Amino acid sequence: MGNFVYVAKSRAGAEETGLLAATDVDEVVGHLHGKGLVVLHVAEQKRRTQEAGLRAGFALSAFGKAGNREVALFTRQFATVMNAGIPIVRGLRGLAADTPNRTLARAIQDVATRIEGGESLSEAMAAHPEAFDGMYVSMVRAGERAGTLDEILEHVAVYLEKTDAIRAKVRSAMSYPVFVLAFALFATAFLLFKIVPTFADIYASFGQKLPRLTMLVVGASNAIRSHVWLSAGIALALAIGVALFLRTPGGRRTWHRLQIGVPIFGPIVRKAVMSRFARTFGVLIHSGLPVLEAMELTKATAGNVVVSGAIERARTLVAAGHGITESFRSTGEIPEMVLQLMATGEESGELDTMLMKASDFYDRQVEASVQGLTALIEPVLIVFVGAVIGIVVVSMFLPIFYLGDAIMKGGYSY
């Protein structure tokens, strides 16, 4: 008894791949013919091929992870190949040759080699987590079982494109403030290290008392320049300490809770997380995966440990016999709008459709929030940066306003 991977076509022309346990190839062919399938390829899994592929997978992981956008494009192209009826191995090799991302191209090439060696598509992809994550592999496996691989690939492509788009919008909302604040920090550092000492030397030659604001800025400049290595060491130690804290379960939970709870940015992040949760769960349910398995995969791809913990608690309740909506409501982490759509879908048998509607709603909400935030925060940041740099500049020129009086009276008058 061995395991045999097969590629066959239904009477409707849909290509199907899968794995069967049988004594020989003839038994597999007979079984497939009995199901009304036209057999295109049957091969026994080879342990040696699996081991070689495993070594190849380890080698490929050294090239880093494939980008979400590149995987989405490949999935879209692969779905087209499947719809066109092109043999799967030939189609994969062609896509590998046209893929610019080296990590993904090598992974696709190895997947084709593994399929030739007798593995199913999902098994071959599972050996490359640097390109295909657990959710991707599970959906492909579900498509193989149901004989709807081309349809599942279309759904995966849409899912990856949507999640990449929402991630890009959130990143754009965060990048502008970070850039402006970084610019303000470097500009202030330049003034404190270069400009302020020059003015301080000039004013020291007068031997007169400086205005309080000027003394404060000069004192800060002297303190930082005199203890630059100590300051850098403290900053580095704080950065390392924070990084180590964030690696702990409690630290990650605190950070992720802060991400969705902080004013202004928190609502955007929460909406993005909810969109990802609803779309992932909906796509997995639509692909035919059992609810508990779909919840487990959704938990792993939620992107936020607070939401992941809520999904795990809900999964435990569902496994104990409670309803899906009831279980999620008890966690207190899922918005009521999502719960209402989920309840409607659960009652009507269209849970996947309702979850997709929730995800689309939050996608629009994120886009609107990002546009509104950009319009609001731009003038605020400009005023902030201007105030910080303005205080330093004004403090340096303030003594000049009294310079004439100092020359005439021999001292400043405040």
C-alpha positions, 0 to 999 in steps of 0.5 A: 500500500502506497500513496499516489498523487493524481491529476485528472479532469472532470467531464466539465473540463475542471482539472483536479489533483489529489492523493489516494492510498492504493496498492498500485497505479491500476487501482488508482486509475480504476477508482478515478474512472469510477468517479467519472474522471479522465486521468491525466497523470498518476505517480507514486510518492517517493520518500527520496523525493520528499527528503530531497525536496525538504532539503531544497526547502531549507535552502530556499528559506535562506533567500527570505520571504516572498512578498504578499503582492508577488504571491497574489500576482502568481496566484492570479496567474496560476488560476488563469493557467488552471482555467485554461487547461494547461498541465499543472507542471508545465504551467508552474515552470512557465510561471517560475520563469516569469516571476522576478522575485527569486524566492518565489520563483525558486519555490514555484520551480521546486513545487513543480519538481515535487509534483513530478515526483508524486506529491500533491500541490498542497503538499509541495506548497507546504514545504515552502512557508517562505512563499505559501503560508498555512492558510494558503496551503489549507485552501489549496488542499480544500480545493483539491478535495472538492475539485474546485482548485481553480475557483479557490485560487481565484478567491485566494488571489482576491484575498491576497490583493485585498489584504495587501491593499489594506496593509498599504493604506494603513502603512501610508497613514503611519509613514507620513507622521513618522517621516515628519517626526524623524525630520523634526528630530534630526533638524533639532539635533543638528541645531543643538550640535552645530548651530547652538554652540556657535551662538553660545561662543559668541554670546560668551565673549560678551560676558553677560547674562543670557535670557532664560530661554537661551540659557535653557537651550544652551544648557541642553546642547552642552549636556547632550554634547558632553554626554553624547555616548552616554545618551546614545548608550541609554537610548540604545539600552532602552531600544533593546529593552523595549525590543526584548519586552515586545518579544515576550507574550505579555509584551506583544499583547501590550503592544497590540492592545496599544495599537488598536486602543491608541487615539487617532491611529487605533481605530484605523488599525482596529478596522484593518484587523477586523477587515483581515479577520472577516475576509480570512474567515469568510474565504476559508469558510467558502473554500469548504474547510470545517469551521474549527479548522477555519477558525484555527487558520484565521487565528494564525493570520489575524496579525494581532494577538488580542484578536487571535486570543479572542478567536481562540476563546471563541473556537473553544466555545464552538468546539463545546457546541455553542453558536459561532456568533454567540461565541465571538460575542462573548469575547468582547473583541469583535464589533457589533456590526460584524456580529450582526452580519455574522448572525445573519449569515449563520441563520441563512447559511451564507456566513461566508458572504456576510463575512465578505460584506463586513470585510468590504465595509471595513475596507471602505472605512479604512480608506476614508479614515486614512484620507481624513487623518492625512488631511487632519494631521498634516497641519498639526504636524507642520505646527508641531515641527515649526514650534520645536524648531522655532523655539530653538531658533528664537532662543538663539536670536533672542539675545540679539534683540538686547545686544544694542542695550548691552553695548550701551549700558554694559549689560542686558535689561529684561 
